[in-house]
Amino acid sequence: MEEKNYITPVGHERIKTELLQLLNLDRPEVVKVVHWAASNGDRSENGDYIYGKKRLREIDRRIRFLNQRLEFAVVVDNSARKSGDQDAEQIFFGATVTYSPLKGADAGKEITITIVGVDEVDLEKNHVSWVSPIAKALIKARLGDCVKIQTPTGPTEIEILEVQYL
């Protein structure tokens, strides 16, 4: 049995868009090239045929993967939580959290992360998975709380400065 795949509405839409791109544009184009290359005769030394078939297998593998991820997807939309509400001050999946380490080299520095699904992780955008250690430590904490997290350099205490749901 597969584990549920929690995902934000934006991430769900991105996966659906990629799947439709592969099904409706990329795959038919590669099928045309393979068909044309196969009609040229000897396939053993036909680069268009060999690499087209390889690309087709890659596309089909990605389509199966995306279908599986969507099948078990549970879209979680917390954007209805408004600032100022009691619920909006608590951290759940989909929250954008600004925090500051209380000690160490980054003490006083504000860091903002967004808690997203495992398929949406993008460290350049500071999108972290809900199963990551930082997210696990933050979930259910509230605005103003101090939370201990485990980092590669050891335990660190952080203060939650802001919680938003976009």
C-alpha positions in Angstrom: 0.0 0.0 0.0 1.3 3.4 -1.0 1.7 6.2 1.5 -0.4 9.3 0.9 1.2 11.9 -1.3 0.3 15.3 0.3 0.6 18.1 -2.2 -0.3 21.7 -2.5 -2.8 22.8 -5.2 0.0 24.5 -7.1 2.2 21.4 -7.0 -0.8 19.2 -8.1 -1.4 21.5 -11.0 2.3 21.5 -12.0 2.3 17.7 -12.1 -0.9 17.6 -14.1 0.5 20.1 -16.6 3.7 18.1 -17.0 1.7 14.9 -17.5 -0.5 16.5 -20.2 2.6 17.9 -21.9 4.2 14.5 -22.1 1.0 12.8 -23.3 -0.2 15.4 -25.8 2.9 16.9 -27.2 6.2 15.1 -26.4 5.2 11.5 -26.8 3.3 12.0 -30.1 6.3 13.9 -31.5 8.7 11.1 -30.6 6.3 8.5 -32.0 6.3 10.3 -35.3 10.2 10.3 -35.4 10.4 6.6 -34.5 7.7 5.7 -37.1 9.6 7.7 -39.8 12.9 6.2 -38.8 11.5 2.6 -38.8 10.2 3.1 -42.3 13.7 3.9 -43.5 14.7 0.2 -43.3 17.6 -1.2 -41.3 17.0 -0.4 -37.7 20.2 -1.8 -36.3 22.3 1.3 -37.3 19.5 3.8 -37.5 20.3 6.5 -34.9 16.9 8.2 -35.1 15.2 4.9 -34.4 17.5 3.8 -31.6 17.5 7.1 -29.7 13.8 7.7 -30.5 12.9 4.4 -28.9 15.1 5.2 -25.9 13.4 8.6 -25.5 10.0 7.0 -25.8 10.8 4.6 -22.9 12.0 7.6 -20.8 8.7 9.4 -21.5 6.6 6.4 -20.8 8.5 5.8 -17.5 7.9 9.4 -16.5 4.2 9.2 -17.4 3.8 6.1 -15.2 5.6 7.8 -12.4 3.4 11.0 -12.6 0.2 8.9 -12.9 1.2 7.0 -9.7 2.0 10.2 -7.8 -1.4 11.8 -8.9 -3.3 8.6 -8.0 -2.1 8.8 -4.4 -2.1 12.6 -4.2 -4.0 14.3 -1.4 -4.4 18.0 -2.2 -4.2 20.1 0.9 -5.3 23.7 0.5 -4.7 25.8 3.6 -4.9 29.1 1.8 -8.2 29.7 3.5 -6.4 30.3 6.8 -6.2 34.1 7.2 -3.7 36.1 9.1 -5.0 37.1 12.6 -7.1 33.9 12.9 -6.2 31.6 15.8 -5.7 28.7 13.3 -3.5 30.9 11.0 -0.9 31.2 13.8 -0.4 27.4 14.0 1.9 25.7 11.5 0.5 23.1 9.2 1.2 21.7 5.7 1.4 24.6 3.2 2.5 27.2 5.7 5.2 29.7 4.8 7.2 30.2 8.0 9.8 32.8 8.9 12.0 31.9 11.8 15.3 33.1 13.4 17.9 30.9 15.1 18.5 32.1 18.6 22.2 31.1 18.8 25.1 30.4 16.5 26.4 32.0 13.3 22.9 32.7 11.9 21.5 34.1 15.2 19.1 37.0 14.4 19.0 36.1 10.7 15.5 35.7 9.3 15.0 32.5 7.3 11.7 31.8 5.4 10.6 28.3 4.3 7.4 26.9 2.8 6.3 23.4 3.9 5.2 21.4 0.7 4.9 17.9 -0.6 7.8 15.6 -1.4 7.2 16.2 -5.1 7.5 20.0 -4.7 10.8 20.3 -2.9 12.9 23.1 -4.3 15.7 24.3 -2.1 16.4 27.3 -4.2 12.9 28.6 -3.4 13.2 27.3 0.2 10.4 24.8 -0.3 11.0 21.9 2.1 9.2 18.6 2.4 6.7 18.1 5.1 8.7 15.0 6.1 12.0 16.9 6.5 13.3 17.3 10.1 12.8 21.1 10.0 9.1 20.7 8.9 8.5 18.0 11.4 9.8 20.2 14.2 7.7 23.2 13.1 4.3 21.5 12.4 1.8 22.3 15.1 4.0 25.0 16.6 2.6 28.5 16.8 3.7 32.0 16.1 6.1 33.2 18.7 7.1 29.6 19.9 10.7 28.6 20.3 11.4 25.2 18.8 14.4 22.9 19.0 15.5 21.4 15.7 18.3 18.9 15.0 20.8 20.3 12.5 24.0 18.7 11.1 26.0 20.8 13.6 23.8 19.7 16.5 20.6 20.9 18.2 19.5 24.5 17.6 16.7 26.6 19.0 14.7 28.8 16.6 12.0 31.4 17.2 9.0 31.4 14.9 8.5 35.0 13.7 5.8 34.8 11.1 3.3 32.2 9.7 1.5 32.7 6.4 -0.8 30.7 4.2 -0.6 31.8 0.6 
